[in-house]
Amino acid sequence: MASAQGDPTTTSGAARVAETEEQEDIADGEASQEPSREEDLPPQLRAPPMQGLQLPSAPPPKAEDDFDAEFDSEEFDESALDADDDPDMAKDDAALLSQAEPPAADPTLATWTNPRPVFSLNGYFRVRGEYMDNFALGRAPISRLTGDPFARWIQIDNGPEAGQPVLPAGGCSGEPSSIPDPDQRCGGSATTRFANMRLRLQPTLSLSDNIRVHIMIDAFDNLVLGSTPEVKSVNQFGQVTGRAPGVPVDSLTRTSAPPESFRNTVGDALLVRRVWGEVTNSTIGQVRFGRMGHQWGLGMLWNAGEGTNILETALDSDFQSEVDRIQLIGKFKGIFFGVSWDFANKGYIADPVSDIQAIARDASNLDDTRQWSFLVARRLDPLSQEKRLRRGKWVFNGGGYFIYRTQFLSTSTAPLLGTAADIEASFVRRDAKVYMPDGWFQALWKDLRLELELAGIFGQIQNIQPDGFPPTAEDGKYKLRQWAFAFESEYRAVGKKLGVFLKGGAASGDPDVVGLSQYEDLATQPVGQKTISTFSFHPDYRIDLILFKQILGAVSGAYYLAPAISYDIIRSDFGRVFAARLDFIYSRAMYEQQTYSSNPNLGAEIDLSVYYRTENGPQFTDGFFVAGQFGVLFPLNGLRYLEVDGVTELDDAPGHGHPVLRSSFEQGFGLGCDAPPPAAFG
């Protein structure tokens, strides 16, 4: 058989260029809709690579010949051999480290086919200090507010219940006395000072390249430093004794004891938050099962606690969403498809206490909350995304996420270890159907990021009371009409050292209720009203340091605008950063009737952050990270006392509240050590 052959060097070089351009087009979604070759398929849908046979009539080119051709066809730069001076090589090193990063709660961010070590360990350790001044805003407790969010911040020595500072045995001022005078009460303070810590471990067991088990464990989760001295303990009857053995008085405590639930604290020293498995098949996709993180979009509604705050770091996250589910995720032509069967709430669980060999079980199917989820999303992989951005092209990511939930009966008030009669008496009809759509869109171009999330909670509920069935529940069902959106934009300039940010968002309110915090009853309606419309952001989606993060707990029934600017004084290619950031937040209620004084203006806040991290990895908090944050809240009229006909609530409130709101101030610091590179075995 005869064949015509040209210059092998030119032919192979042209073929490589054509193949490279074609692969880039495929990665960018610009190729034909129907793949004609297996190489055109997404990586997770390709068959496993197999060693082929070489035909005798077509000998393969020698490795050295191929290298010489590539060397001759491209301009060679000797300076590229210096890894310290080449940012691309630094990025390659970062990519290698990223193989050991903990798994993402968002399935569209997960790495499906990376070979990994048998065992890898990720996590972080943090210590945070807080100095909070006047978070009660000078307000006295108001009886008409159920779960008054301001009264939570009145120091206990100020006697928020009694309306005046405490009078301790021996007195608080002057000469000590066995019968102190009333004027010896403590002066009280509006300042809160404390520090806490957390160790988070995220091990991964890789049984193969396609089978993994992930775990998340928190040790000393937000444990207040100094909260478990050896003198703080209870006896076998649950009583706090006056003295601990070996310690005559608490002033002479010698050590801090390990935290033990209901012995010296109410929390556990060790919390296993997540355990889930992943099985990946190149044809079907990926199956996830167990308790896993629940994240979508910006994290406005479903937030896995992975760093949606001012500094965008998990080191300052406190809350997260978890879900028990069995989920199937597939990817075809760059589009993710997912469906899951969730176990949102199984109602009362029969947990046998007396029989240690018995297994806990679901005691009733009628009180279960059934849930299913569906998602469709497009997200380019990081490599393809980086290629498009370097070529000056736009990158568009986005998708839709939908949850459907039903519940017929409820046993939410059933005692954990109650009798059969107690459990039977706790059944109440709920009859709920809930629809939760959530859309997310992201646009990237060069150093610009635009991101938007819109979500809603719709449906109907027959009865919203935790126990009992009031007559008002007979007059039709309650309607759920809640909506919200969050917008984020970011632009980087001056070699990415200068950052300009703008955030905005809104959560629907309800003119028929009073209150804007997650600690208040925002569902119970006045007689004749049957629409529940107050939407609350996830508490870990944080836009500030004081008003929504601390006082109100989350953005609820309000809208906000938050511009910010940052500058990296020191910034290296591999991660070392010393920077400062300034945020300004203005907030306003959706309905003035829902505020505490029938005025929509809530507050103006200024937050300053200064932070530094060492040069230890590609992520923002790799290695050692330290930050200091300072915030000032200027409360506006919406947070004042209600005034009717010239008479304010302060006249009827206990104690000595201030008629004029006072500004609050926060100063905090954080120390953190993050460890993305693995401790690998096997």
Secondary structure as UniProt FT lines:
FT   HELIX           8..27
FT   TURN            28..29
FT   HELIX           38..40
FT   HELIX           43..45
FT   TURN            56..57
FT   HELIX           63..73
FT   HELIX           78..81
FT   HELIX           83..85
FT   HELIX           87..98
FT   TURN            99..100
FT   HELIX           107..109
FT   STRAND          119..133
FT   TURN            135..138
FT   TURN            143..144
FT   TURN            146..147
FT   TURN            149..150
FT   HELIX           151..153
FT   HELIX           156..158
FT   TURN            160..163
FT   HELIX           182..184
FT   STRAND          191..206
FT   STRAND          211..224
FT   TURN            225..226
FT   TURN            230..231
FT   TURN            236..237
FT   TURN            245..246
FT   HELIX           250..252
FT   TURN            262..264
FT   STRAND          270..281
FT   TURN            282..284
FT   STRAND          285..293
FT   TURN            297..298
FT   TURN            310..311
FT   HELIX           314..316
FT   STRAND          322..332
FT   TURN            333..334
FT   STRAND          335..345
FT   STRAND          349..350
FT   TURN            356..357
FT   STRAND          361..362
FT   TURN            366..367
FT   STRAND          369..378
FT   HELIX           382..390
FT   TURN            391..392
FT   STRAND          395..410
FT   TURN            412..413
FT   TURN            416..417
FT   HELIX           420..425
FT   STRAND          428..445
FT   TURN            446..447
FT   STRAND          448..461
FT   HELIX           471..474
FT   STRAND          478..493
FT   TURN            494..497
FT   STRAND          498..507
FT   TURN            511..512
FT   TURN            518..519
FT   TURN            527..528
FT   STRAND          531..532
FT   TURN            539..540
FT   HELIX           547..551
FT   STRAND          558..571
FT   TURN            573..574
FT   STRAND          577..589
FT   HELIX           592..594
FT   STRAND          601..613
FT   TURN            620..621
FT   STRAND          622..635
FT   HELIX           637..639
FT   STRAND          643..644
FT   TURN            645..646
FT   STRAND          647..648
FT   HELIX           649..652
FT   STRAND          664..674
//
